[in-house]
Amino acid sequence: FIEVLTALAVVSISLVALLSLLLTSIKATSQSELATQATLLAEEKIAQTIADQHITPGTTQGDSQINQQQFHWQRQIDDYHLPETNPNDIDNLNRIEVKVSWQQAGHTKNICLTTYKAKEKVREYASKK
């Protein structure tokens, strides 16, 4: 009888530990999924900007809902000048920065992606030299 009780105690302790591990794994997967969705949203906004032939410096923002999760995005476009470059080098860039934020477990989470786009085609620039 004592062996059976001991075995049941060991099994119940093991089950509690396994359930705790499972809950931690589910939480981490959920956090990773939201971060991935936010990154994909930021990449989409950057791709839309790069595809636009006439980029205007300034800030735009909006909200997107993905799989019942609300995301807020902000896109900042600035003129960018390469530091420490020869004035004859390519210095005609736009800096595109997209920030995405969302609420998760009572906290605000953020990601920020930045890229650069030449204002003119390289061939056109090279032919001007």
Helices and strands as residue ranges (DSSP letters): H 2-51, E 58-66, E 69-80, E 93-104, E 107-118, H 122-128
